[in-house]
Amino acid sequence: MSQELEITTMSEKGQIVIPQLLRKEMGLKAKTRFIVMRKGDFIMMKALQMPDMNKEWNSIFKKIDEKNLRISDKEIASEVKKYRKAKRKK
């Protein structure tokens, strides 16, 4: 992990380049989303981990197919909620 300071410059549009070494170390890719916070004169950024919705839905439908179930929209919404809650606990 890099412990050295890196310097970057903000463009006229307010864009800041995250140095390549830091992007590689953190596995940041184009289109990564961030939460940006200010604390005094510090600007902090945290990368968001967005769920893979296709993977989640495929997992849910696979479980439904395995059980040969007929399921309503309300039941689907309930299962999605349960699945996400269980996934967050991991």
URHUGI-V581497 format. One record per backbone hydrogen bond with DSSP energy under -0.5 kcal/mol. NH is the residue of the N-H (numbers start at 1). CO is the residue of the C=O. If there is no record, write none. Layout:
# URHUGI-V581497
nh=(NH,NH)
co=(CO,CO)
This chain:
# URHUGI-V581497
nh=(11,14,17,18,19,23,24,25,26,27,27,28,32,35,37,39,42,44,44,46,48,50,53,56,57,58,59,60,61,62,63,64,65,66,67,68,69,71,76,77,78,79,80,81,82,83,84,85,86,87,88,89,90,90)
co=(15,11,9,16,17,19,20,21,22,23,24,23,29,46,44,42,39,37,42,35,33,48,51,52,53,54,55,56,57,58,59,60,61,62,63,65,64,69,72,73,74,75,76,77,78,79,80,81,82,83,84,85,86,87)
